[in-house]
């Protein structure tokens, strides 16, 4: 099941991250960059992911809010896409 949420205020992504559990899959698209991996840790916009190919990736979402395009959260049979277009 896929659910798309159009976000008008990018700060809502920080609130959404509080709903994501450790080990769930996250994809972050910003500018021309795409990072993805299983969530290891998040704290007020600071996100640490583990990627199978690159290892640990750390991002402060607060620093990329102006360039954020999508955040995708995948868990079990559900995929949630937060769009910022």
The first five atom37 places (N, CA, C, CB, O) and aatype in JSON, in Angstrom:
{
  "aatype": [20, 20, 20, 20, 20, 20, 20, 20, 20, 20, 20, 20, 20, 20, 20, 20, 20, 20, 20, 20, 20, 20, 20, 20, 20, 20, 20, 20, 20, 20, 20, 20, 20, 20, 20, 20, 20, 20, 20, 20, 20, 20, 20, 20, 20, 20, 20, 20, 20, 20, 20, 20, 20, 20, 20, 20, 20, 20, 20, 20, 20, 20, 20, 20, 20, 20, 20, 20, 20, 20, 20, 20, 20, 20, 20, 20, 20, 20, 20, 20, 20, 20, 20, 20, 20],
  "atom_mask": [
    [1, 1, 1, 1, 1],
    [1, 1, 1, 1, 1],
    [1, 1, 1, 1, 1],
    [1, 1, 1, 1, 1],
    [1, 1, 1, 1, 1],
    [1, 1, 1, 1, 1],
    [1, 1, 1, 1, 1],
    [1, 1, 1, 1, 1],
    [1, 1, 1, 1, 1],
    [1, 1, 1, 1, 1],
    [1, 1, 1, 1, 1],
    [1, 1, 1, 1, 1],
    [1, 1, 1, 1, 1],
    [1, 1, 1, 1, 1],
    [1, 1, 1, 1, 1],
    [1, 1, 1, 1, 1],
    [1, 1, 1, 1, 1],
    [1, 1, 1, 1, 1],
    [1, 1, 1, 1, 1],
    [1, 1, 1, 1, 1],
    [1, 1, 1, 1, 1],
    [1, 1, 1, 1, 1],
    [1, 1, 1, 1, 1],
    [1, 1, 1, 1, 1],
    [1, 1, 1, 1, 1],
    [1, 1, 1, 1, 1],
    [1, 1, 1, 1, 1],
    [1, 1, 1, 1, 1],
    [1, 1, 1, 1, 1],
    [1, 1, 1, 1, 1],
    [1, 1, 1, 1, 1],
    [1, 1, 1, 1, 1],
    [1, 1, 1, 1, 1],
    [1, 1, 1, 1, 1],
    [1, 1, 1, 1, 1],
    [1, 1, 1, 1, 1],
    [1, 1, 1, 1, 1],
    [1, 1, 1, 1, 1],
    [1, 1, 1, 1, 1],
    [1, 1, 1, 1, 1],
    [1, 1, 1, 1, 1],
    [1, 1, 1, 1, 1],
    [1, 1, 1, 1, 1],
    [1, 1, 1, 1, 1],
    [1, 1, 1, 1, 1],
    [1, 1, 1, 1, 1],
    [1, 1, 1, 1, 1],
    [1, 1, 1, 1, 1],
    [1, 1, 1, 1, 1],
    [1, 1, 1, 1, 1],
    [1, 1, 1, 1, 1],
    [1, 1, 1, 1, 1],
    [1, 1, 1, 1, 1],
    [1, 1, 1, 1, 1],
    [1, 1, 1, 1, 1],
    [1, 1, 1, 1, 1],
    [1, 1, 1, 1, 1],
    [1, 1, 1, 1, 1],
    [1, 1, 1, 1, 1],
    [1, 1, 1, 1, 1],
    [1, 1, 1, 1, 1],
    [1, 1, 1, 1, 1],
    [1, 1, 1, 1, 1],
    [1, 1, 1, 1, 1],
    [1, 1, 1, 1, 1],
    [1, 1, 1, 1, 1],
    [1, 1, 1, 1, 1],
    [1, 1, 1, 1, 1],
    [1, 1, 1, 1, 1],
    [1, 1, 1, 1, 1],
    [1, 1, 1, 1, 1],
    [1, 1, 1, 1, 1],
    [1, 1, 1, 1, 1],
    [1, 1, 1, 1, 1],
    [1, 1, 1, 1, 1],
    [1, 1, 1, 1, 1],
    [1, 1, 1, 1, 1],
    [1, 1, 1, 1, 1],
    [1, 1, 1, 1, 1],
    [1, 1, 1, 1, 1],
    [1, 1, 1, 1, 1],
    [1, 1, 1, 1, 1],
    [1, 1, 1, 1, 1],
    [1, 1, 1, 1, 1],
    [1, 1, 1, 1, 1]
  ],
  "atom_positions": [
    [[0.84, -1.18, 0.0], [0.0, 0.0, 0.0], [0.89, 1.24, 0.0], [-0.96, 0.0, 1.22], [1.84, 1.32, 0.77]],
    [[0.57, 2.2, -0.85], [1.34, 3.44, -0.95], [0.45, 4.62, -0.6], [1.95, 3.6, -2.36], [-0.69, 4.71, -1.06]],
    [[0.98, 5.51, 0.22], [0.24, 6.7, 0.64], [1.11, 7.92, 0.34], [-0.14, 6.63, 2.17], [2.29, 7.96, 0.72]],
    [[0.54, 8.91, -0.34], [1.27, 10.13, -0.68], [0.7, 11.28, 0.13], [1.19, 10.42, -2.21], [-0.51, 11.49, 0.17]],
    [[1.6, 12.02, 0.78], [1.2, 13.18, 1.57], [1.92, 14.4, 1.01], [1.54, 12.97, 3.09], [3.15, 14.45, 1.0]],
    [[1.16, 15.38, 0.55], [1.74, 16.64, 0.09], [1.95, 17.55, 1.3], [0.83, 17.34, -0.98], [1.01, 17.87, 2.02]],
    [[3.18, 17.95, 1.5], [3.55, 18.74, 2.67], [3.79, 20.18, 2.25], [4.81, 18.16, 3.37], [4.58, 20.44, 1.34]],
    [[3.12, 21.09, 2.9], [3.3, 22.52, 2.6], [4.41, 23.12, 3.45], [1.99, 23.29, 2.82], [5.15, 23.99, 2.98]],
    [[4.54, 22.68, 4.67], [5.57, 23.17, 5.58], [6.61, 22.06, 5.78], [4.95, 23.62, 6.95], [6.3, 21.04, 6.41]],
    [[7.81, 22.23, 5.26], [8.83, 21.17, 5.37], [9.15, 20.76, 6.8], [10.08, 21.63, 4.69], [9.66, 19.66, 7.02]],
    [[8.88, 21.62, 7.77], [9.14, 21.26, 9.17], [8.29, 20.06, 9.61], [8.86, 22.46, 10.09], [8.62, 19.39, 10.6]],
    [[7.21, 19.78, 8.88], [6.36, 18.63, 9.21], [7.13, 17.32, 9.08], [5.14, 18.6, 8.3], [6.76, 16.33, 9.71]],
    [[8.19, 17.31, 8.28], [8.98, 16.09, 8.14], [9.66, 15.75, 9.47], [10.03, 16.25, 7.02], [9.82, 14.57, 9.79]],
    [[10.06, 16.74, 10.22], [10.68, 16.51, 11.52], [9.67, 15.84, 12.45], [11.2, 17.85, 12.15], [10.01, 14.9, 13.17]],
    [[8.43, 16.31, 12.43], [7.37, 15.71, 13.24], [7.1, 14.28, 12.77], [6.08, 16.55, 13.17], [6.87, 13.39, 13.59]],
    [[7.12, 14.07, 11.45], [6.86, 12.73, 10.92], [7.95, 11.75, 11.36], [6.76, 12.77, 9.39], [7.66, 10.59, 11.66]],
    [[9.2, 12.2, 11.39], [10.3, 11.31, 11.77], [10.11, 10.72, 13.17], [11.62, 12.05, 11.7], [10.64, 9.65, 13.47]],
    [[9.37, 11.41, 14.02], [9.1, 10.88, 15.36], [8.24, 9.63, 15.31], [8.42, 11.94, 16.22], [8.2, 8.87, 16.28]],
    [[7.54, 9.4, 14.18], [6.7, 8.21, 14.02], [7.46, 7.02, 13.45], [5.52, 8.54, 13.13], [6.95, 5.9, 13.42]],
    [[8.69, 7.26, 12.99], [9.48, 6.21, 12.36], [10.25, 5.44, 13.42], [10.45, 6.81, 11.31], [10.91, 6.03, 14.28]],
    [[10.17, 4.13, 13.36], [10.88, 3.28, 14.31], [12.26, 2.9, 13.79], [10.07, 2.02, 14.6], [12.5, 2.89, 12.58]],
    [[13.14, 2.6, 14.7], [14.48, 2.13, 14.35], [14.36, 0.89, 13.47], [15.32, 1.83, 15.63], [13.5, 0.04, 13.71]],
    [[15.21, 0.79, 12.48], [15.3, -0.32, 11.53], [14.29, -0.22, 10.38], [15.11, -1.62, 12.25], [14.29, -1.09, 9.51]],
    [[13.44, 0.79, 10.36], [12.55, 0.98, 9.22], [13.33, 1.73, 8.13], [11.26, 1.77, 9.64], [14.28, 2.45, 8.42]],
    [[12.91, 1.54, 6.89], [13.65, 2.04, 5.73], [13.23, 3.46, 5.37], [13.45, 1.12, 4.54], [12.04, 3.76, 5.27]],
    [[14.21, 4.33, 5.17], [13.99, 5.74, 4.85], [14.75, 6.09, 3.58], [14.43, 6.66, 6.04], [15.89, 5.66, 3.38]],
    [[14.12, 6.88, 2.71], [14.79, 7.45, 1.55], [14.59, 8.96, 1.63], [14.24, 6.85, 0.19], [13.48, 9.43, 1.89]],
    [[15.66, 9.71, 1.4], [15.58, 11.17, 1.45], [16.11, 11.7, 0.12], [16.39, 11.76, 2.66], [17.24, 11.42, -0.27]],
    [[15.26, 12.49, -0.56], [15.62, 13.09, -1.84], [15.72, 14.6, -1.64], [14.58, 12.73, -2.96], [14.74, 15.24, -1.24]],
    [[16.88, 15.17, -1.91], [17.04, 16.61, -1.79], [18.03, 17.08, -2.85], [17.51, 17.01, -0.36], [19.07, 16.46, -3.08]],
    [[17.69, 18.21, -3.49], [18.53, 18.7, -4.58], [18.72, 17.6, -5.61], [19.9, 19.19, -4.04], [17.75, 17.05, -6.13]],
    [[19.96, 17.28, -5.9], [20.27, 16.18, -6.82], [20.79, 14.96, -6.07], [21.3, 16.62, -7.85], [21.43, 14.09, -6.67]],
    [[20.52, 14.9, -4.81], [21.05, 13.84, -3.95], [19.93, 12.92, -3.47], [21.8, 14.44, -2.75], [18.8, 13.35, -3.24]],
    [[20.28, 11.67, -3.33], [19.34, 10.67, -2.82], [20.12, 9.78, -1.86], [18.69, 9.82, -3.99], [21.13, 9.19, -2.25]],
    [[19.67, 9.69, -0.62], [20.27, 8.78, 0.35], [19.18, 7.86, 0.89], [20.97, 9.56, 1.51], [18.01, 8.25, 0.96]],
    [[19.57, 6.67, 1.25], [18.59, 5.72, 1.77], [19.27, 4.71, 2.68], [17.87, 4.99, 0.62], [20.47, 4.47, 2.6]],
    [[18.46, 4.15, 3.56], [18.96, 3.12, 4.45], [17.99, 2.88, 5.59], [20.32, 3.51, 4.99], [16.94, 3.5, 5.68]],
    [[18.37, 1.95, 6.45], [17.57, 1.66, 7.63], [17.9, 2.67, 8.72], [17.82, 0.2, 8.13], [19.06, 3.0, 8.95]],
    [[16.87, 3.15, 9.39], [17.05, 4.16, 10.43], [17.75, 3.55, 11.64], [15.69, 4.75, 10.85], [17.31, 2.55, 12.2]],
    [[18.84, 4.18, 12.03], [19.56, 3.78, 13.24], [19.17, 4.69, 14.42], [21.09, 3.83, 13.01], [19.04, 4.24, 15.56]],
    [[19.0, 5.99, 14.09], [18.78, 6.97, 15.15], [18.2, 8.25, 14.53], [20.1, 7.28, 15.93], [18.55, 8.61, 13.4]],
    [[17.33, 8.91, 15.26], [16.9, 10.25, 14.86], [16.61, 11.06, 16.1], [15.64, 10.2, 13.93], [16.12, 10.55, 17.11]],
    [[16.94, 12.35, 16.02], [16.74, 13.25, 17.14], [16.56, 14.67, 16.61], [17.94, 13.18, 18.15], [17.53, 15.3, 16.17]],
    [[15.34, 15.16, 16.63], [15.03, 16.53, 16.24], [15.6, 16.9, 14.87], [15.55, 17.5, 17.28], [16.17, 17.97, 14.7]],
    [[15.44, 16.0, 13.9], [15.88, 16.28, 12.54], [17.21, 15.67, 12.18], [15.95, 17.73, 12.34], [17.53, 15.53, 10.99]],
    [[18.0, 15.3, 13.16], [19.27, 14.63, 12.89], [18.97, 13.15, 12.66], [20.29, 14.84, 14.07], [18.36, 12.5, 13.51]],
    [[19.4, 12.63, 11.51], [19.07, 11.26, 11.13], [20.35, 10.49, 10.86], [18.15, 11.24, 9.89], [21.25, 10.99, 10.18]],
    [[20.43, 9.29, 11.38], [21.55, 8.39, 11.1], [20.97, 7.13, 10.47], [22.38, 8.05, 12.4], [20.15, 6.44, 11.07]],
    [[21.42, 6.84, 9.23], [20.95, 5.68, 8.49], [22.11, 4.71, 8.29], [20.35, 6.09, 7.13], [23.27, 5.11, 8.28]],
    [[21.78, 3.43, 8.14], [22.78, 2.44, 7.76], [22.42, 1.96, 6.36], [22.84, 1.23, 8.78], [21.34, 1.42, 6.13]],
    [[23.35, 2.17, 5.43], [23.17, 1.8, 4.04], [24.05, 0.58, 3.76], [23.53, 2.99, 3.08], [25.21, 0.54, 4.18]],
    [[23.51, -0.41, 3.06], [24.25, -1.65, 2.81], [25.55, -1.41, 2.04], [23.38, -2.63, 2.04], [26.53, -2.1, 2.3]],
    [[25.58, -0.47, 1.13], [26.77, -0.23, 0.33], [27.74, 0.79, 0.9], [26.37, 0.21, -1.01], [28.95, 0.66, 0.73]],
    [[27.2, 1.82, 1.57], [28.04, 2.93, 2.02], [28.25, 2.98, 3.53], [27.43, 4.22, 1.58], [29.05, 3.79, 4.01]],
    [[27.58, 2.17, 4.27], [27.73, 2.2, 5.72], [26.82, 3.22, 6.35], [29.17, 2.49, 6.1], [25.67, 3.38, 5.94]],
    [[27.33, 3.92, 7.35], [26.53, 4.89, 8.11], [26.49, 6.23, 7.38], [27.09, 5.06, 9.53], [27.52, 6.77, 6.98]],
    [[25.27, 6.77, 7.23], [25.05, 8.08, 6.62], [24.35, 8.94, 7.66], [24.2, 7.97, 5.28], [23.34, 8.54, 8.24]],
    [[24.89, 10.13, 7.89], [24.31, 11.05, 8.86], [23.86, 12.32, 8.15], [25.32, 11.39, 9.99], [24.61, 12.9, 7.35]],
    [[22.64, 12.75, 8.43], [22.07, 13.95, 7.8], [21.31, 14.75, 8.84], [21.14, 13.57, 6.61], [20.57, 14.2, 9.65]],
    [[21.5, 16.05, 8.81], [20.67, 16.94, 9.62], [19.61, 17.5, 8.68], [21.53, 18.1, 10.3], [19.88, 18.4, 7.89]],
    [[18.41, 16.98, 8.78], [17.32, 17.37, 7.88], [17.04, 18.87, 7.99], [16.05, 16.56, 8.2], [16.63, 19.48, 7.01]],
    [[17.25, 19.45, 9.15], [17.03, 20.9, 9.31], [17.9, 21.7, 8.35], [17.33, 21.32, 10.75], [17.49, 22.78, 7.9]],
    [[19.08, 21.21, 8.01], [20.0, 21.93, 7.13], [19.63, 21.81, 5.65], [21.41, 21.42, 7.33], [20.09, 22.61, 4.84]],
    [[18.8, 20.83, 5.3], [18.45, 20.63, 3.89], [16.97, 20.89, 3.6], [18.79, 19.21, 3.48], [16.49, 20.57, 2.51]],
    [[16.25, 21.47, 4.54], [14.81, 21.69, 4.35], [14.49, 22.49, 3.09], [14.24, 22.42, 5.56], [13.48, 22.21, 2.43]],
    [[15.31, 23.46, 2.73], [15.04, 24.27, 1.53], [15.18, 23.46, 0.25], [15.99, 25.47, 1.49], [14.57, 23.8, -0.76]],
    [[15.96, 22.4, 0.27], [16.21, 21.59, -0.91], [15.48, 20.25, -0.89], [17.69, 21.34, -1.06], [15.57, 19.47, -1.84]],
    [[14.74, 19.98, 0.18], [14.08, 18.69, 0.35], [12.97, 18.52, -0.68], [13.51, 18.57, 1.76], [12.12, 19.4, -0.85]],
    [[12.97, 17.38, -1.38], [11.94, 17.07, -2.38], [10.98, 16.0, -1.86], [12.59, 16.6, -3.68], [9.77, 16.17, -1.95]],
    [[11.53, 14.92, -1.33], [10.69, 13.83, -0.81], [11.38, 13.12, 0.33], [10.36, 12.83, -1.93], [12.61, 13.04, 0.4]],
    [[10.58, 12.61, 1.21], [11.03, 11.66, 2.22], [10.11, 10.46, 2.09], [10.99, 12.28, 3.69], [8.89, 10.6, 2.13]],
    [[10.7, 9.29, 1.93], [9.92, 8.07, 1.75], [10.21, 7.15, 2.92], [10.25, 7.37, 0.39], [11.36, 6.91, 3.27]],
    [[9.15, 6.64, 3.52], [9.24, 5.76, 4.68], [8.58, 4.44, 4.33], [8.58, 6.41, 5.95], [7.4, 4.4, 3.98]],
    [[9.34, 3.36, 4.41], [8.82, 2.04, 4.09], [8.87, 1.16, 5.32], [9.61, 1.39, 2.93], [9.9, 1.05, 5.98]],
    [[7.74, 0.54, 5.62], [7.67, -0.42, 6.72], [6.69, -1.51, 6.35], [7.26, 0.27, 8.05], [5.6, -1.24, 5.84]],
    [[7.07, -2.73, 6.59], [6.26, -3.91, 6.28], [5.55, -3.74, 4.94], [5.24, -4.15, 7.38], [6.23, -3.75, 3.91]],
    [[4.24, -3.6, 4.9], [3.48, -3.51, 3.65], [3.02, -2.11, 3.33], [2.29, -4.42, 3.71], [2.09, -1.93, 2.54]],
    [[3.65, -1.1, 3.92], [3.2, 0.27, 3.73], [4.37, 1.15, 3.29], [2.57, 0.81, 5.03], [5.49, 1.02, 3.79]],
    [[4.1, 2.04, 2.37], [5.1, 3.0, 1.88], [4.45, 4.39, 1.92], [5.59, 2.65, 0.41], [3.43, 4.62, 1.28]],
    [[5.05, 5.29, 2.69], [4.53, 6.65, 2.83], [5.51, 7.61, 2.17], [4.31, 7.03, 4.34], [6.71, 7.58, 2.45]],
    [[4.99, 8.44, 1.28], [5.8, 9.42, 0.55], [5.37, 10.81, 0.97], [5.67, 9.23, -1.01], [4.21, 11.2, 0.77]],
    [[6.28, 11.57, 1.56], [6.02, 12.97, 1.87], [6.65, 13.79, 0.76], [6.59, 13.38, 3.3], [7.87, 13.75, 0.57]],
    [[5.83, 14.54, 0.01], [6.32, 15.33, -1.14], [6.33, 16.8, -0.79], [5.45, 15.08, -2.39], [5.45, 17.29, -0.08]],
    [[7.34, 17.51, -1.29], [7.5, 18.93, -0.99], [7.53, 19.79, -2.25], [8.78, 19.15, -0.21], [8.09, 20.88, -2.21]],
    [[6.95, 19.34, -3.35], [7.04, 20.09, -4.61], [6.24, 21.36, -4.55], [6.57, 19.25, -5.78], [6.2, 22.12, -5.52]]
  ]
}
